[in-house]
Amino acid sequence: MKAARAVERPWCHRTSSARGRLQSSLALVALLACAGCKVGAEDIEYWKGTVKGPGKIVAVMLAGKYPLELRTQAALALVDMERPDRDGTTDLQQALQRLEEPERSDVIRRMVPGLEEQMKTPDASNPGAASPRQIRAKDASFLLIAHAPADVKAKLTSEVIAWYMEDFNGRSLAGNYSAEQVVRALGSPAAKELVKGLKARMPAPALVKMSQLIGQVAEPQARKQAGAKLVAIYDEMESKDFLAWVKQTVKEQAEKSGMKLDAAKLDKVVEANRENFVTEGALTAMKWLADEAEVKNRLLTIASSRLAGDAGNARRVRALQALEGKVARENLQQVLSLALDKGNPTAVRDYAFDRIGDTRSPEALPQLWPLVSSTEDARLRWRAGELVLAIGGPVVVPDFFTRLPSNGEYPPEELEGYATRLGQMTPAPMDPLRAELNSPNWYARVIGIRFFERKASAEDVQRVEALGADKAPVKGPRWGKTKTVGDVATEAAIAAKQRLGVPSAK
């Protein structure tokens, strides 16, 4: 016959008395050790809301004398408890560590259906949001994976990732463990599950974050599948159906906010929203999988297409940005043609030059040298000159100075840029730059001065300081109060002495 349930205080009235806690612990041991006492499902449900209840629930879960069904219910009750004074998922994890195999695996296997039910049951008061109960179940499922047998591990991994993908933006930071923490901890199997959730009709930040995790964590086959899916998503975003969906979404949001949009304004807002999905979503997401052949080819195609208007140029720029570090020698001619085409927008050409630099290919130099000698476009000359130095290294330094136009005008930032690139070389071209301090060309002397501002020994500082008397005028825009090479040398000598800790002359 079942013993009468002892009346307990609810958790909100817990006592702070040490004697009371000791007596409670002794009473708990006596209760569960009593051969004549039985524990049932209703006891576990009742204990969820009492002060000593969680300890009793753990005791039932650990006690081999109880049926596995009851012990599983106790384990699920720890997750289901909603109380601010106790983290049931932590109690569950600690209790599982005390169980031996195969008992632990049996309990975990039996918990899976209950955890799935808890993760999927919506909050009646707020159906669109993840409830605290769902979040606790998600956290518990993640913690169980480390202890679960192989087949259960795969099942729980799938369920946890599927829970995040219901609303990745809204759920990715929910609970004690973020989506990123979970995927990185579980590795490639979790990243592979993310591939299933990549969709065109999802917030751009979610698409990008999921693609990042896939690109960084997934194994090659899953990465390939994700890459193909992103290309398909880009195509879908171009479709009439997708545009219609965006339009309906915009209209619904406008109605909720009380905003009135006429037909022309609505179309403009819809197109801008679609472009945001494309540039901030699909193209930005492709960055993380741009080494996949299908993704790289699509990005190169977009960058090379004559797309109309500012939106089209924005796509081309974003495609080139997404290719950062992924352009190889076989793609060199394609990006070179983009950089050298005067008909392309400045931003497109700039990022094309960046991608040329990524290749580090000497094959680009023959087409860049003519730009270094140009007097027509100082900005283009500057980009080409820095690339030549970055790709060619110390061996091209003497040739570089002979290619610069002697009748050209040079803004200070261009010469500073060359000096910076020269300073990044290994080994640093010290002797060639010492020679340039005596060059008949004022701009070459300025490049040498700026180089030694960063690299000078005490002896080189004296060389730079001696150029303080150089009255050759600087020629070009934005020099401000700096009028001569001597002005540049005086300023650089002071900076070099400060770097070396050499006192300046009074």
Secondary structure, DSSP 8 states (H G I E B T S, - for coil): ---------BGGG----HHHHHHHHHHHHHHHH-TT----HHHHHHHTTBSSHHHHHHHHHH-TTS-HHHHHHHHHHHHH---TT--HHHHHHHHHHHS-TTHHHHHHHHHHHHHHHHHH---TT-TTS--HHHHHHHHHHHHHHTTS-HHHHHHHHHHHHHHHHTSHHHHTT-SSS-HHHHHHHH-HHHHHHHHTT--SSS-HHHHHHHHHHHHHHS-HHHHHHHHHHHHHHHHHHTSHHHHHHHHHHHHHHHHHHT----HHHHHHHHHHHHHHIIIIIIIHHHGGGTTSHHHHHHHHHHHHS---HHHHHHHHHHHHHHTTTT--GGGHHHHHHHHH-TTS-HHHHHHHHHHHHHHT-GGGHHHHHHHHT-SS-HHHHHHHHHHHHHHHGGGGHHHHHHHS-TT----HHHHHHHHHHHHTSSS--HHHHHHHTT-SSHHHHHHHHHHHHHH--HHHHHHHHHGGG---B--STT-TT--BHHHHHHHHHHHHHHHHT-----
